[in-house]
Structure formats: C-alpha cells, structure tokens
Amino acid sequence: MQSLYLLPNSEEEIIESYDEDIIVTKRDGTIIKVTRKSGLYYDLSAEELLGQSVYELESKGIFTPAITPLVLKQKKKVAIVQIASNNRKVLITGIPLFNEFQEVEFVISYSYDVSELRLMQEYLAEFEDEMSTVKEELALLRKESLHVEGFICESKSMKQILKMIDKIAPLQVSVVLEGESGVGKTALAKIIHKQSTKKAGPFVTVDCGIIPDALFKRELIGGLDAEGTKKIGFLQMAQSGTLYLQGIDELSLASQTTLLKELQRTNGNFRIITAAEQSLEDLMAAKQFREDLFYYLHVVPIHVLPLRERPEDLRKAFEIYLEKYNGMYQQNKKLSDPLFHSLLYMRWERNFMEVKNLMERLVVQSESAMITEDDLPAEYIQQHVGIDSIEMEGHPLPAILEKVEKEVLLKAQKQYKTTTEMADYLGISQASVVRKLKKYFD
C-alpha cells in the first residue's frame, strides 16, 4: 500500500517553517520533528522539544492532555484543547500516518492559540455585523437611488422613447442616452434598469467627469485609497445589476482605454448604460472618442430632445414643480397667463434642473398669490423672436421662409394643446397644421 511515511532512522530535525506550529511524533511518543514555532506555547524552544517524549512532558505538567495517545487509540484525526503549564489554552489537531500494516506509525499535530482563534471569531462576528449593516444601507440607498420623481412623458418624442425602452429593457444590451444636461437621461436609465432582468441588482452610477485619470482604474476595479483602506471598485459593485456611466463623453482618451480594457477583462454580469451630452459619433469622427469603445457601448442609441423642443413636457413641468413647491412652502400661488406663455418660449439651457430652480424661486420670492412677469429674475426677461434674429445672409429666400414658418409653428405648438386650436390661431386648416408639423418635427 502506498502511504506517506517517515523513515524510522531519520535524524531529529527542525522543519524549516516559521509560520506554523507542527510537531511529528513516533508511535512511542518521541518527538522527532518540529518547526521553529514549536514550543512557543509552552515557553520552550523548538530544540528543547526534539527527542522528548510527549508522555514525559505530560507527566511534568508541560501540557495536558497529550494528543499522540488519543490519535493512536482512535486511529483518526483528533482535535482537542490542550492546557499548557502557563495556563495557555492551545487547540491541537493530530493526524495519524499509517504503515503498510495499517498501524499508526507517526502522528503529525499542529497547534493554534485558542485566544487567537477567539479574537478571530470576535473579528468575524463584528465583520458579519458590519456586512449586515452595509447590506441594509445598500438596500436603502438602492431604493432611494432608483426613485424617479415626477417623470414627465407628455410629448410624442418621449412616448416613442418609452416604447423603445419597453422593447430593449429586458435585453442585456448596451444603451447610450444622448442629450443636453437635465433632459432626463438619468431618469430614463433608472426606468431601463427597473424594467430589466437586473432590476433586483444594484444601480451603480459612475460620474465619469469628476474622476481624475490617475484614479480612474482604482475606482473601476478597487484598491487601496490614500489612507490605505481597501476600496471596492464600481465594476464589482455593479455585479448582477446596472452600471450607469454618466458623462462618458467627458472621459479622456487615456481613461477610455482603461475603461475598455477593464470591461473586456472583467466581462461582468451587469448591464451597461452610458449617458453623454455630446454626440459620441461626432466625438469619434473628431478622434476624441475611441472607435472600439464606441462600438462596444453604442448598441442602442437614444437621443433625448431638450425641453424647448418638447412643449407638452415643458408645460407639464411647470404644473408639477409649481405644485411641489407650493406644498413644500405652504403656498397657493399661480402663474399668470402672460408669464406662462413667456416661460414657454425660453431656451431652458439646463432643462428640468433649470425649470425646478426657477419655479422654487418664483414661489418663495413673489409677493402676491399671482406670479407675473414682473416677478421674473433679471436674467429671465423674455427676449421675443423677431425678424432681426433670423440669419438671412447667404441663405435663399425659401430656406429663410421655412425657418420663420418653423419658429411660428413651434410658438403655436407651445401655446396651444391641439392642432385644431393651432389652426385657428394661424388661420390655416387643421390638415395643413398636421402636415407642417410632420414636415418640421417628425
């Protein structure tokens, strides 16, 4: 029978191990091999243990009980708590080595200080408590981060986007959301996540625009921070969920290279959604965005129009935020009709963020219950579109007329809810309004 054995005539020696307390005894109890750490728990050196009998050591009170006779008797691995003469408690595990006659020839034992094990147990218990707390906090943060406040979908373009989302959300396909700041890209990303097969997992947002190149890799895959604390990376955090890369167009070429490399290496079990204010296709053409990363991420592009081109959504936003801040500050204020129409023609460069901000300012700063144009901050004084604002030089008359017609239609669309009302306002047929809207805005 093949078995692991030690030569009976081998010289007593110290095994070259500094990390473990390992002792080998013959069946008669003689210690024939030890490590450098052996004897430490008994206040003896490793050399002092070599050649000694475990029976004699036990009778002298060096330790009790001896592990060797227990292994010889039971002929199997045995674990006990041994008491040393210094009252130290040591966990001893003994393993039998058999000869060809199935008799125990040698016993190998290894030891650990029980106090150290208790410290480890206490540490693990504390660690489990911390992990439990962290999980609860993550669950709460996940619930809060997925909240989509007052999502507005009154316009045709937004309804088409939601229709597309219904189709692609269940598929683990990469989505790129493009549009100006504040148009609702993050809200759409959360909706995609909530309708996907990853909805039970985390929704992890990475603001690409604020992470320095030097720290980008560590933020992605984890590592030690400046204080030496180990930090988990975004790619690991997003496992079984969604990784939302906000401001992907702000990444440098160096960070783009890092991102692509780590995404390909990790091959993570998560959905990738990216958001950009600039066109990634235009950036790629200008050599400012890696072509391979573009094709990795740009599978389903969704372009979100600004609020000034979504009059139905803009009108609804006024109503929602006015009601919100009236309730928050216990007011009952309304927008005058002239002010309401003026607001519809503003550019709203920051979109929903700007609308929310102005509505709050108007509610808290206006003196009367009816908010008028006089209550507008100086920077919001309406500038009406006129013929002087139309760029004419170098353009043929048909193009200029089309631009004017488009501006007039947009103004009418913002002011009136139906094409019939628009037709009455413009003095043309309802069919003409529908045809012209389709020409300019479809």
HELIX and SHEET records of a PDB file:
HELIX    1   1 LEU A   40  TYR A   42  5                                   3    
HELIX    2   2 ALA A   46  LEU A   49  1                                   4    
HELIX    3   3 VAL A   54  SER A   59  1                                   6    
HELIX    4   4 THR A   68  GLN A   74  1                                   7    
HELIX    5   5 VAL A  114  SER A  145  1                                  32    
HELIX    6   6 LYS A  156  ILE A  168  1                                  13    
HELIX    7   7 LYS A  185  LYS A  194  1                                  10    
HELIX    8   8 CYS A  208  ILE A  210  5                                   3    
HELIX    9   9 ASP A  213  ILE A  221  1                                   9    
HELIX   10  10 PHE A  234  MET A  237  1                                   4    
HELIX   11  11 ILE A  248  GLU A  250  5                                   3    
HELIX   12  12 LEU A  253  THR A  266  1                                  14    
HELIX   13  13 LEU A  280  ALA A  285  1                                   6    
HELIX   14  14 GLU A  291  LEU A  297  1                                   7    
HELIX   15  15 LEU A  307  GLU A  309  5                                   3    
HELIX   16  16 PRO A  311  MET A  328  1                                  18    
HELIX   17  17 ASP A  337  LEU A  344  1                                   8    
HELIX   18  18 PHE A  352  GLN A  365  1                                  14    
HELIX   19  19 GLU A  373  ASP A  375  5                                   3    
HELIX   20  20 ALA A  378  TYR A  380  5                                   3    
HELIX   21  21 ILE A  387  SER A  389  5                                   3    
HELIX   22  22 LEU A  397  GLN A  415  1                                  19    
HELIX   23  23 THR A  419  LEU A  426  1                                   8    
HELIX   24  24 GLN A  430  PHE A  441  1                                  12    
SHEET    1   A 7 GLU A  13  ILE A  15  0                                        
SHEET    2   A 7 ILE A  31  THR A  35  1                                        
SHEET    3   A 7 ASP A  21  LYS A  26 -1                                        
SHEET    4   A 7 VAL A 104  ASP A 113 -1                                        
SHEET    5   A 7 LYS A  89  PHE A  98 -1                                        
SHEET    6   A 7 VAL A  78  ALA A  84 -1                                        
SHEET    7   A 7 PHE A  63  THR A  64 -1                                        
SHEET    1   B 5 PHE A 203  ASP A 207  0                                        
SHEET    2   B 5 THR A 242  GLN A 246  1                                        
SHEET    3   B 5 ARG A 271  ALA A 276  1                                        
SHEET    4   B 5 VAL A 175  GLU A 178  1                                        
SHEET    5   B 5 VAL A 300  HIS A 303  1                                        
SHEET    1   C 2 GLY A 222  LEU A 224  0                                        
SHEET    2   C 2 LYS A 230  ILE A 232 -1                                        
SHEET    1   D 2 LYS A 334  LEU A 335  0                                        
SHEET    2   D 2 MET A 370  ILE A 371  1                                        
END                                                                             
